[in-house]
Amino acid sequence: DGRQGRLPPAQTALTDADGRYALTGLEPGTTVVTMTGEKGAPFRGKVHLLPSQDTSYDVKLLAQASLRGNVTRADNAPLGPGNVYAFGDRIDQRYAARITSKGRYRFKNLPPGQYTLYAEAGPDRRNPELSASRTIVLRSGRTERWNVELEQELGLRGQLLGGSPPKGGWYLELALRANPAGTFATSRSRPDGTFGFRAVPPVQCVLTVRPSQEAGVLPL
C-alpha cells in the first residue's frame, strides 16, 4: 500500500519428537517460512495468515542432495584461490563452495532441482582468470559429481551507440544466460560510451545496461 515501516522480527521454533511446531503472535498477511533439518534439504515457502484464526502449514522435507568434484586446469599449473557457485531456479537459491588447495569442492544439504554451476579461480581472488559453467539436475538423496577443467576467461569490449551526447557513465551488468538474476560482473561506460570487462567466462552471457543504478534495465 506504499506505506513504510520496519519488518517484524523473525520467529523461530523447534519441532517436537513428532515433528510438530507452533508460532504465536504473528501478524496477519503473507509471510515466508523456512525450515531445515539434519537429514532434510532446506525448505522455503509462503503462507497467508488470516486475522484471529490459527493456520495449519504442513511441510514434507525432501532428502538432501549433494554435489562434489575436482577442479583442474589444462596446463596443470596451480589453480590459485577459487570457488564453485550453484544457482537454483529461485533467486534465493544461491550457494558457494570453496575450492581447496587440492582442487576439490563439495556442497552438502542442497534442495533437489536444476542448478547452473559456475566455477572460477585465479591468482587474484577479486579478478579470476579461469572459469567454466554447466547445468545439472540434483536429485533427492543422491550425490552428483562435476569434475571440471577451467578455461581461460575472455575479454569483452564495446561502445554504447545512438543519440547525443555519448552514453558516458551508464551502468552495465553481466550474468550467465542460464541464470540472468545472478549478476557476476559490473562496469560503467567511459565518457565516450566505450566499456570493457577484463574477465568473462567462455559461456553464453546476458549483457544489460541502464542509465543509472535506479533506472530500469535495458537488455542488449
C-alpha positions, 0 to 999 in steps of 0.5 A: 500500500506504499506505506513504510515501516520496519519488518517484524522480527523473525520467529523461530521454533523447534519441532517436537519428537513428532515433528510438530511446531507452533508460532504465536503472535504473528501478524496477519498477511503473507509471510515466508517460512523456512525450515531445515533439518539434519537429514532434510534439504532446506525448505522455503515457502509462503503462507497467508495468515488470516486475522484471529484464526490459527493456520495449519502449514504442513511441510514434507522435507525432501532428502538432501542432495549433494554435489562434489568434484575436482577442479583442474586446469589444462596446463596443470599449473596451480589453480590459485584461490577459487570457488564453485557457485550453484544457482537454483531456479529461485533467486534465493537459491544461491550457494558457494563452495570453496575450492581447496588447495587440492582442487576439490569442492563439495556442497552438502544439504542442497534442495533437489532441482536444476542448478547452473554451476559456475566455477572460477579461480585465479591468482587474484581472488577479486579478478579470476582468470579461469572459469567454466559453467554447466547445468545439472539436475540434483536429485533427492538423496543422491550425490552428483559429481562435476569434475571440471577443467577451467578455461581461460576467461575472455575479454569483452569490449564495446561502445554504447551507440545512438543519440547525443551526447555519448552514453558516458557513465551508464551502468552495465551488468553481466550474468550467465544466460542460464541464470540472468538474476545472478549478476557476476560482473559490473562496469560503467561506460567511459565518457565516450560510451566505450566499456570493457570487462577484463574477465568473462567466462567462455559461456553464453552471457546476458549483457544489460545496461541502464542509465543509472543504478535506479533506472530500469534495465535495458537488455542488449 
